[in-house]
Amino acid sequence: IRFHTSYHGIGKHYWDNENTMKENYYGLLNMRITGVFDRINCSIWAKNALNTGYNVFMFEAFRNTYAQKNAPLRFGVTFSSNLNIPNLLNLR
């Protein structure tokens, strides 16, 4: 079994030249647990595991503010296989 976690911290930043539209610091936690079985791997994963909210981008135009929100918590299962082609084709 393999465990993998990553934390990405994004510092305070501004969306305009006047520094009036601000995004505060936020962090994103991603996690994955992988079971390895012979040639098959099965992973259960989560992205943005804490469901942190932030703006992907923001701008002002025509006296309106436009912003795109981030993707929420996502999770899933991934299956993968490691094939050794020369062994499968008896080339060795």
N, C-alpha and C positions, 0 to 999 in steps of 0.2 A: 504494500500500500504506500502511495506517495501523497504527501500533503504539500500544497503550495498556496501561499497567501502573498498578496502584494498590496501595498498602501501607497497611493499617489496623492501627495499634498500639493495643492495649487494655491499659491499665495494671492494676496489682495491685488487686484488690478482694476484699471479704469477703462471704460468703454468709449470715452470721448476725450477730445483734446483739452476741454476745460476741467476735466477731472470731477465732473458732477455725477456721472453714472458709474457707481462702484460695485464691484463684486468682491465680497469678503473671502477670506481663506476658507477653503473647503477640502475635504479629503475623501478619496474613493477607495473602498476596500473590495478587493476581488479575492475569491477563494476557489480552490479546486481540490478534490480528493479523487485519486485515481487508483483503481484496482488493476493489477497486472496479472493476467491469466494466460500462461503459455504465449500465444501470439496475439491475443486479444487484450485490449485495454478498455476499461469502462470508467469514464470520468463523470462525476457529478460536480457542477460548477455554479457559481453565482457571481454576477458582475454588479457593482454598486450595491453590495450586500447590506449596507446600512440605509439604503434608499435616500441618499443625500440629494437634495435639490440644489440646482445651480442653473445659470444661463449659459447656453452654448455660445450665443452671441447676442449683442444688443446694440441698437443704434437709434438715433432720432432723425425723423424726416417729416417735414410739413407739420411741425408742432405735435407730433405723435411719437411715442416710444414703441419700438418694435423689439421683441426678444423671442428667442427660441429656447424653451426649457429642455433640460437633459432627458435622456431615457431613464425610466425608473428602474427599480430592482429587476434584474432578469436572472433566470436560472434555467438549467437544462441538464441534459445527459448527452454525452458524446461517446460513441463507440469507434475504436480505431483498431487497425491490425498492422503488424509489422511483418511483411512478407519477405522472405529471403529467396528471391527469384532464381539464382543459380541452383539452390538446393531443390526448389520445386521442379525445375526443369532437368534435374540430374546432370548439370554441366560441370560438376566438380568431380 
